Amino acid sequence: MPTAIINQPDVSVRLSGERLEVFCRRPETGRDESLREIPLRDLDRLILSESVHVTAPALAAVLGAGIPIQFFSWAGRFLGNFLPAQNHHGLARLRQYQRTLDPAFSLPMAGRIITAKLYN
C-alpha cells in the first residue's frame, strides 16, 4: 500500500491533472517551488500534518479516487480523517448472491428467465 506522508511545515498540496503537486514557499525568493509530484494512481493513503495546506480540488480528487486522508498533530496525535464515499455496489452484489441460495426465490426466478428466453 503506497502511502504518502507530508509533514514538512508550511507546504501546500495542489491538484495538477491526475497528480498531486507539493509546493513549498522559499523565503529567499518568495516564490513557490515544487518539491514533489505524486500520481493519484500510485497512492493508497495520504497522511498529512496539521500545517499542510490542501486545496479543495486536490482534496476532492483524492477522495474521488477512493483514497483516505488522515491528519496528525506535530506531537503525533490523530486529529481526524476524510474518508471517501462508500461504494454500495459490492454490498448489493453480495445480497444478490445470498438470494440465489434461497430455493424459494431461485426456482421461480429461473423459471421466469427461461420463459423470457423462449419468448425472445
Buried (B, 14 or more C-beta within 10 A) or exposed (E): EEEBEBBEEEBBBBBEEEBBBBBBEEEEEEEBEEEBEBEBEEBEBBBBBEEBEBBEEBBEBBBEBBBBBBBBEEEEEEEEBBEEEEEEEEEEEEEEEEEEEEEEEEEEEEEEEEEEEEEE
